[in-house]
Amino acid sequence: MPDMDLVTTIPRTPLGHRMAWIVASLLFVFGSWLIGHGVGIHVKAIAAQWLLHHAWQETLTTQQPIKPWPWADTWPVGRLLVPRLGINQIILANASGQSLAFGPGKVGNGSSFDDDSFNLIVSGHRDTHFSFVQDLQLGDLMTFQTIQGDWRRFVAETIEVVDSRIDTLPLKQKRPDLRLITCYPFDAIRPGGPLRYVVTAGPVTPRVVSETGSTTIRSVGAKGRGMIVEGG
């Protein structure tokens, strides 16, 4: 009997209960890290745009490339406005992976837009700066400000989904245009898939300024020349 009393008075923690507590703790720590990492990306994107706007104002004044922070490897080359959606974003000199973490970037050769043909191709991440692209509709007005301070107006004309494995986009068009590119679908769990969402806008004319329309999406074949950019 004494032995029985001794056994019953010694507290024990079942192995299964202890392991469950350890696993739950690890999951909590790991989940908190993931949440913090995701929030950090968005905070970085917002803070960067504030610094980029400041650098853009200096660029307009000096007509010289101004880095938004001393160690930056890119600089502002344009400003994009989409009035209906309240978008006011600074466009960076390139569309590399590092640059796209801070803002939309220019696609193509050179660090400035070609003033002769003025074909604007801009890429951005679908889950930060270019998340608004999914809400664009045919007929939406967009305005682009150049380094010289000029404003060029465009209207959304086509919305396409292309496959970067087989499709290409021409870098040069016969007329001025503005193309916004991001990864697709917008709710994809994993970034960097092969599909791209492309909105093409043509120069505004009196005939099309008043036109509006619902969004339509079509796929395109593997025709054209140029490149499909890395998106996300």
N, C-alpha and C positions, 0 to 999 in steps of 0.2 A: 504493500500500500504506500509506504513512503516513497518508493521509487516512482510510483504512478503520480504522486503529488509533484515530485520534482520535474517530471516530464511536462506536466500540464502547466507549470508556472514559468517555463522558459519560453519567451516569445520567439516566434519564428516568422520569417517572411517567405512565403512560397516563391520558388524560383521563377515561375511564370509571371507572377505579379511584379517581381523585381525587374525582369527583362522588359516587361511592358512599359514600366516607368522609364527605363533607360532609353528605349526606342522612342517613346513619346517625347522625351526631352531632346533627343537628337533631331527628331522631325521638327520640333518647335524652333530650335536654333537654325536648322537648315532653311526652314520656311521663312523665318525672319530675315535671313541673309538674302534669299531670293527676292522678297518684297523690297528690302532696302536697295538691292541692286537695280530693280526695275524702276523704283522711284528716282534713284540717282540718275538714270538715263534721261528721264523727263526733266528733272531739275537742271541737268547740264544743258539740255536743249533750250530751255527757257532762258537760263542765264546767258547762254552764248548769244542768243538773238538780241538781248539787251546790249551787250558789248559790240555786236556787229552793227547795230543801228548807230551807235556812237561813232564807230569807225567809218560808216558810210557817210555821215555828215562831214567828217574830215576829208574823205575822198572827194566829195562834191566840191569842197572848198579849195583843196590843193591840186585836184586833178592828178593825184599820184596814188599808187596802191598803198593803203594803210592797213597794217596788220591789227586785228582786234585785240591781241595780247602779244607780248614780246616773243614768245616761243611758237607762235602760230606759223604753220606752213601754207596758209591760204589767206585770202583777203576778199573783201566785197567787190563784186563787179556789176551788181544790179540790184534792183528792188522790185518786188512783185506785189501788186495789190489785186485782191478779188473783193470788191465792195459788198456783194450780196452775202458773202460768208465772213466778212470782217477780217480778211487775211491781209497782213502787212509783213512781208518777210524779206530778208536780205539774202541775195544769191551769192554764193562763194565761187571762187575762181576755178574750182575743179570738183569733180564728182567722185573722188576717191573715198574709200571706206572711212578713213579718219576724218575727212572734211564733212561727210554726210552726218556724222554724229553731232555736229554743231549747227548745220543748216543745209538747205537745198544747194546743189552744186551745178555748175555749168558742165555740159557734156560736149566732148569734141576737142580738137586740137587748139592749142593756144590758151592764154589765160584771160582773154577778153572776147566779147562778142564781135562778130564781123559786121561792121557798120554798112558794108556794101549790100550784102544779101539780107542781113539781119534775120537769119534763122536762129531762133532761140530754142535750145533744148536743155531742159532743166530736170534733174533727177533728185528725189528725196525719199526718205524712209516712210513707209506706209503707216507706221505706228507712232510717229512723232510729227515732224513738220509737214509731211505730205498726207496726213490722215484726212485732210479736208478734200483731197482730190476725189474721193468716192462720192462726195456730195455735189460735185459740179454737174451742171446740166447744160444741154445744148442751148446756146443763146446767152450764156453767162458772159459778162464783160470782165476782162482782165486788163490791167495796165502795168506796163514795164517801164521803169525809169533807168536811163542809161547813165554812165559815168559823167557824161556831159550835162546831165540834168534834164535831158529831153524825156518826154513821156510818149510812149507808143501804146496805142489801144488795140486790143484784140477781142474777138468774140469766139467762144467755143463752138466748133463746127462738127467734130467727130469724136467719138469715144470708142476705143478699141482695146481688145485683149489680145496680146501677141505672145507667141512662144519663143523665147530667146534661143532655144536650141535649133530652130529652123527658120525663124523670121529675122529680117533685118529692117532697120529704119534708115532712110536716106538722110545724111547729115546736111545736104544742101537741097533746097527747094527753089523753084523758079520764081517764087514770090515770098515776101516776108511771112513768117509764121512763128507761132509759139507752141512748143510741145512740152507737156508735163508728163513725166514718167515715174512710176513707182511699182513696187512688187504687188502681185495679185495672187490669191485673194487677200482682202484686207484683214480677215480674221484667221489667217493661217497660223497654226501653232508654231511651226518652224520657219524661220526667215530664210531668204535666199533661194526660193523656188524658181522654176524656169519661166513662169508667166509674168508678163508686164502689163500694166494698165496705162494706156496712153491717151491723153486728151490733147487734141490738136486744135489750135485757135488761129483763125485768119485775121488779117487786118480789118479794122472796123470801117464800114462804109455806111452812108445814110440808109441804104436798103436793109442792112442786117442789124443795125443797132436796136431797132424796135422788135425784132423777131425773138421769140422764145420758143422753147420746145421741151418735151420730156426727154429724159436720158435714154438713149438706146446704146447697146453694146454689140459689137460684132467682132468676129475673129477675122484675121487677115492671113493670106497665104505667104509663102516664102518667096516674096519678090522684093525688089528694091536693092539699095546698096547702102553701105555704112555700117552701123553697129547697133546692137541692143545693149544698153548699159547695165552694169551691176546695180541692182536696186535693193529694196528691202524696206 
